[in-house]
Amino acid sequence: MFRTNLFLTAIAGTLAFGCKPADSRTDTTAAPPTPPEPRVITVSAHEYAYQAPDTIPAGLTTIRLANTGTELHHMTIVRLNEGKTVHDLMALPENGPMPAWAVMLGGPNAAAPGDTANATLDFAAGRYALLCFIPSADGKPHAMKGMVRQLEVIPATGVAARVPDADITVSLTDFAFTMSTPITAGHHTILIRNDGAQVHEMVLVKLAPGKTAADFTSWAMTMKGPPPGRPMSGMAGMAPGQTAFVTDDFTPGAYAIVCFAPDDHDGKPHTMHGMIQDLTVS
């Protein structure tokens, strides 16, 4: 669009002496371009690997995780600082805390086989690790079976993407989920923010009829037998202060949100500290 300003200057008496009227001028200054939507990167997850690009440009990016395997998979995105690599990360003790140079940013949480999950994050240029911490039936996390991949983020060019318009905000604290407004049936973009002092996640589950969040938590500890619900998106582990977005479609029914991140002090999953909630979507 252009804004046109027409300036007409007439000086009384000048025409009598044969002078021409002042020129008309048009302001053709262009309005700034409309920011684009965040780019979308599709990553395939299966036993036990990711198929993903080696590099992506910096900026707001939606990671679409497609589970083409037979087990649950998710993607935890970890920024590697101080020149560290995936090899440095995997050399850490299995149950030890994350060092200061490894920052958990979130990512698409558990997707059931055949399903997809998504998360939109703002990537700065640098090096990242993509990992799946979900355990198999033998209790071994998928990352320990090779489900880890390094990602390089290069400086971006062009116009920065538009920040998603979230209609719901979920605050993660020690140890609770706080929603800005109840989830209703329909399509929602949710801003998830870790306001706590520890790493937290949000596993979002559509429960089977008659099942509860406690039923899903009990099943997740062993993953034996039919699950009492189907995971749908949510957000993988986030360090304190991190934010990310997730979008999903909700139908009426019973849902659960759960945090399985281990506690910094006793190692127990945060569900054991009360970070579990039943939801009803109507």
Secondary structure, 3 states (H helix, E strand, C coil): CECCCCCCCCCCCHHHHCCCCCCCCCCCCECCCCCCCCEEEEEEEECCEEECCCEEECEEEEEEEEECCCCCECCEEEEECCCCCHHHHHCCCCCCCCCCCEEEEECECCECCCCEEEEEEEECCEEEEEECCCECCCCCEHHHHCCEEEEEEECCCCCCCCCCCCCEEEEEECCEEEECCCCCCEEEEEEEEECCCCCEEEEEEEECCCCCHHHHHHHHHHCCCCCCEEEEEEEEEECCCCEEEEEEEECCEEEEEECCCECCCCCCEHHHHCCEEEEEEC
